[in-house]
């Protein structure tokens, strides 16, 4: 009622009760509002998903083997939220307060061969006793070292490594690193000099190249403004080349890299594997010892079979991928255009490499 008055810009000429009676006569009924969150997807996310699905289907037609990678975590003091007890009995499990120290899990697996042999990694981050997110405890150095020494040597020829868009996964090479955002004029000018980029704005009225001091001068005194330097840097923004690209290329095998769209963990079968490993570990977490909890994870890790992976992957294909592929087909039938310039720095990257 209030919204109607706001849209019309004046009070309605009838009461709220009269308005309700009219709605009932027209066939409207009142229903409880469901507590659901509806998120409108950004067009850049839709574009990422379409690119991902197109490459995924192409690699499947080429009969390539997919290996899915991800990280997770376990906390020392976590247990199952409920347990069976008789009335009047004291609870059997009394965990210490807080979450306790934390270990990070890194794994790679396939729906055909199961876990990648000798590639499972469990380590304790420097912030394991704090409440920070586990993503802050694994950095690009740890990730790339693990990928180089434990994962790539075990990948078979014509394999596809699937990763998500965590920032430490997609670290750029120094040559493809763009100018930093919100940088000063000095920093932007140094970046342009390092790239050997010269712009017409760097020349004065008589056609002579200005010195750095003259360029950094105020625009009112003939210098170049910060906004102009930012535009120049954006114009010469290099194409992204990630360090993981270089590692895969150095293997000198036919390896492909496929990057999941942002906010789509449901497309990665290893997420279900983490849920299984952590659920088993927490059910058996009675001593609240981190080494013992890690051993429970390893025990369940060994019990996972290729058929378990295959079952999860088939469920993703039937219930998730098929839904997104149908949306993609409908999207293309309506000839909807997605603007490339709406993607962000981490969203406009290529999803594959040619080795």
N, C-alpha and C positions, 0 to 999 in steps of 0.2 A: 504494500500500500504506500509506504513511504517512498519506495523507488519510483512508483508510478507518478507520484506527486512531484518528485525531483525531476523526472524526465519531462513532464508537462510544464513544469515551472509555475504551477498554481495548484491550489487545493482541489481535490476531486469533488464533483457536485453530488456525491452520494456517500452513504456511510459504509463502513467496513462490513457490517452484517448484510447490507444489500448487495455488496460486491460478492460476498461468499454465496449468497442465494443464487446469484446469476451463474456462478461457476458450477454449482451443483446441478442446476437445470441444464447446463451445457454438457454434462457428463463427467466433469472433473471429480476426482475423489482425493481425499487426503491420505498420504502414506508417510510412514516414518522415513526420515532421511538416513540413508546408510552412511556409516562412518568410513568412507573410502576416499582416498586421495587420487585425484585425476591430474596427471601431469601432461601438459602439452609438450611434445618433443620439439626441440629445436631442429630447424631444417638441416643444420650442419651434422647433427647426430643421425638423422635419417640418411643423409648422404654417406656418412661413414658406414652405416649398416648395409646399405646397398652395395657399396664397393666391396665390403667384406664378403657378402653373400655371393657376389659375382665371381670373386676370386676363389672362394671356397668351392663353388660348384665346378669351376673350371679345373681346379686341381683334382677334384674327385673324378672328373672325366678322364684326366690324365693318369688316374690310378696311383696317385701319390699317397704316401703314408703320413698321417698327421700326428704330431706330438704336441700335447697341450701343457703349458707351463703356468705356474702360479705360486704364490706364497700364502702362508697362513700362520697361525700362532697358537700357543697353548699357555695357560697360566697355572702356576703351581697349586693354587688354593681352590680352583674351580672344580665343582662336582655336578652330578645330575641334580636338577632342581627339586626332585621329589624322590621319596623312597617308601617302601612298604613297611609298616610297623603295626603291631597289635595295639588296641586301645589301652591307654595308660602307660605304655612303654616309653622310655626315653629314646629319642632319636639315636640311631646307631652311628651316624656320621655327624661330626661337629667340626666343620672346617674352620681354620683360623680366619681372622678378620682380614679383609682386603683381598685383592686378586693374587698378590704374591709375585714372585719373579716370573719372567716370561721367556719362552724359547720361540724362535722363528723357524718355520718349516718351509723348505723349498723343494719342489718336485716337478717331474716331467713324466708324462705317460701317454700311452696310445690306446685306442680302442681295438687295436689288432694284436699288439705285443704286450700290452700292460705297461707297468712301470719301466722306465728306461733303466737298464742295469747299472748299478753302482753310481747313481746320480743323486740319490736322496741326501739332503743336507738339513741338519738341525744345528742351530747355533744360538747362542745367547747374546743379545745385543747389549750395548753399554747402558741403555735406558730400561733394561728389563724389569727393574723394580719400581719404575715410575708409571704414571697413568697415561703416558703418551701413546699415540697410535703406533702400531707395529711398523707402519710404512716409514716412520722416522728412524727406525732401528736398522734398516737395511739400506745401504747406499749403492751407488753405481759401481764402486770399486769391488764390493763383495759380490754383487750380482754378475758383473762382467767376468770376474775371475772364475766364478763357479761355472758360468756358461762356457768359457774358453777351455777350462781344464776338465770339467766333469760331464758336460752335456754334448758339446759339438763332437768330440772324438767318438762318442757312442751313437750318434745319429747315423742311420743308414743313408746310402745314396738316394736322391730324389725325395728326401723327407721335407716336410713342411713344419717349421717351428711356429707355434701359435702363442703369442704373448698378449698381455693387456697393455693399457696405456699409462702405467705407473711412470712417474717422472724419472726414476732411476733406470727404467728399461730403455727409455728413448733419449739418452744423452747424445747430443750432437758432437760431431767432430769439430775441432777448433776452426777449420776452414769454413764450415757451414753454420757456425754460431752467429745468430743475428745480433744487431746492436741491442744493448740492454734497454729495457723499458725504464722510463722515468730517470734517464741518465742526464748528466749535466752536458753543457756544450763542449767542454773539454774532452769528456769521455766519447761523445759521438764523433767529434772531429778526429780523435785518435783512431777510432774504429774505421773511419773512412780512409785515413792515411794507411792503415795496415792492409786495407783491401785495394790500395792504389786507385781509389775512386776520386775523380776530379769532376766537379759540377760547374756549369756556367756561372752559378752564383758566386763562385770563388774568384771571379775576375772583376776588376774595377771598370770604370767607365771608359778608360783608354785601352782596355784589353789586356792589362797586366795582371798576372797572378798575385792575389793578395797574400800577405803573410798570415800566420796563424793568429797573431795578435789582432790584425785588422779584421779577420773573419769573426773572431770572438768578441769584437767590439759591439756596442749597442747598435741596433738597426738604424737608429736616428743618426748615428755617426758613420754610416756606411757599412756596418757589419751585417752578419747573417743571424737571423733570429733562431731561437731554440726550435720553434715549430717548423721552420724551413729545414733545419738540419735533420729533424725527425722525418720529414717527408723524403729527404734525399736518402736516408738510411732505409726507409721502407721501400723506396723504389728499387734499391739495389739489394734487397733482402735475398740471401742465398737460399737455394733449394735445400731442404733438410737431408742430411746424410748422418745416420746414426752409427755409433761405435759398434753396435751389434751387427750392423751391415758388414763392417770391415772384418769382424771375426768370422762371420759365415763365409765371406768371400775368400778368406785365407785358407779355409778348409779345402778349397779346390775340388769341391764336389757339387753336384746339382742340388743345392739346398735353397729352400724358399723361406721367406719370413712373412707371416700373416699376422696383422695386428687387429685385435678385437675392437669393435666400436666402443666408445665410452659408455659407461652405465649399462653394460650388458653382460654381467657375470653368469646369467642363466645359459649363455651359449657355450660356456666352458665346462666340460664334464669333470674336470679335476675339482671343481667346487663341491660336488657331491662326494668325492673321495675324501676331501678334507673333513666334511661333516661326519662321515663314517669313522675316520680315524680318531677325531676328537671326541665323538660320542663314546666310543669304546674306552678311550683313555680316561675320560671323566667318570664313567661308570665304575672303573676299577681304581680310582684315585682315593685310596684309604689312608695312605701314609703322608700325603701332602709333601712329597719329596719330588723335586724337579727331575733328578736323574731317573727315578722310578717312573714318573709320568712319561718321560721321553722314551723309556723302554717299552711302555704300553703302546705308544704310537708306533714304534718300530715293529712290535709283534703283530699289530693289526695290519701294518704296511705289508708285511710278508704274506699275509693271508689273502690279500687282494689278487684276483686272477684276471687274465685278459677277458674272460667272459663277463666279469663284473663291469669292466670298462665298456665292453661292447653293449651291455644292457643299458647302461646310462646313456651312451651315445645314441642308441636307437631311440630312446625316449626323447632326447633332445631333437633328433631329426623329425620325429612324428608329431610332437606337440609344440615345439618352439620354433624350429627353423621353418617348418612348413607354414606356420602362421605369418612369419616375417616375409617369406618368399611370396606368399599370396598378396601381402600388402605391397611388396615391391612391384609385382605384376600390375596391380590396380593403379599404383602410382604412375607407372610408365604408360598405361592406357589413357590416363587423363592428361598426358603430356605436361605434367607439372614441372616447372623449371626451378632448380635449386641454384642459388647464386654461390659461386666459389668463394667470393670475398667475405662470406659470412662465417667462414671457418676460423677457428682460433689457431694459435701457434702450434699446439699439439694436435690439432684436428685436421690440418691440411697436408699431413705427410702421406707419402706413398705407402701402400700396404704390402708391397712385395719388393724383392730385390732380384736382380739377375746375376747369378754367380758365373 
